[in-house]
Amino acid sequence: MTQSEFLNIVMPFKDKVFRLAKRLLVSKEEAEDATQEILLKLWNNKQKISEYKNVEAFSMTMTKNFCLDKLKSKHAQNLKIVHSNYQDKNVSLQKQVELNDSVGWVSKIMEELPEQQKIILQLRDIEQYDFEEIGKMLDMNQTAIRVSLSRARKSLREKLTKTHSYGVK
């Protein structure tokens, strides 16, 4: 496999790998390192890429596992989720402040979710994977994914409602 063939395969989903890594790890730098590590592993095993039914799903699984291993390591004591993918350049300053505040609240609440719910919410609602793909990535059946996603959304919704209606009667 040539370098250009490899790039044609991995470039379409490398940003998704980065976003998942960013969701699970502390910072942009940590996510960039994780993305680079995943791409390097894929490159080192480029002869086997043709054996995979879905290289993107395989890469997302690798990313999830790599990030969870990193979080479990002693180096990850100070890691936290920071999510700032949403930037619209054509928005008024007031609206931008409101959007950043909302994204901040959602990120903060997502930090508190159980790891599995956090990953499923990221893959489904942010990365837009379908249930079958998520099932393959996480080695879960679709019913369990739907239940976990429903619980994550409900928890997120309840905490957001509680936060934004605080002090309002």
Residue pairs with C-beta under 8 A, 6 or more apart in sequence:
1 46
1 47
1 49
1 50
6 42
6 43
6 46
6 49
9 49
9 55
10 39
10 42
10 55
10 59
12 56
13 55
13 56
13 59
13 60
14 35
14 39
16 56
16 60
16 127
17 34
17 35
17 38
17 39
17 59
17 60
17 63
18 31
18 32
18 35
19 31
19 85
19 122
19 126
19 127
20 60
20 63
20 64
20 67
20 119
20 122
20 123
20 127
21 30
21 31
21 34
21 35
21 38
21 63
21 66
21 67
22 28
22 30
22 31
22 82
22 83
22 85
23 81
23 83
23 110
23 118
23 119
23 122
23 126
24 64
24 67
24 68
24 71
24 81
24 118
24 119
24 122
25 31
25 34
25 67
25 70
25 71
25 76
25 79
25 81
26 76
26 78
26 79
26 80
26 81
26 82
27 82
30 70
30 79
34 63
34 66
34 67
34 70
35 63
37 66
38 59
38 62
38 63
38 66
41 62
42 49
42 55
42 59
42 62
49 55
52 58
54 133
54 136
57 133
57 136
57 137
60 123
60 127
60 129
60 137
61 136
61 137
61 138
64 119
64 137
64 138
68 115
70 76
70 79
71 79
80 111
81 107
81 110
81 111
81 118
82 107
83 103
83 106
83 107
83 110
84 100
84 103
85 126
86 99
86 103
88 96
88 99
91 99
105 160
105 163
105 164
106 156
106 160
109 155
109 156
109 159
109 160
109 163
110 118
110 121
110 122
110 156
111 118
112 159
113 121
113 152
113 155
113 156
116 138
116 148
117 148
117 149
117 151
117 152
117 155
118 152
119 138
120 134
120 138
120 145
120 148
120 149
120 152
121 149
121 152
121 153
121 156
123 129
123 133
123 134
123 137
123 138
124 131
124 134
124 145
124 149
125 149
125 153
129 137
131 142
131 145
131 146
132 142
134 140
134 145
135 141
135 142
135 145
138 145
140 148
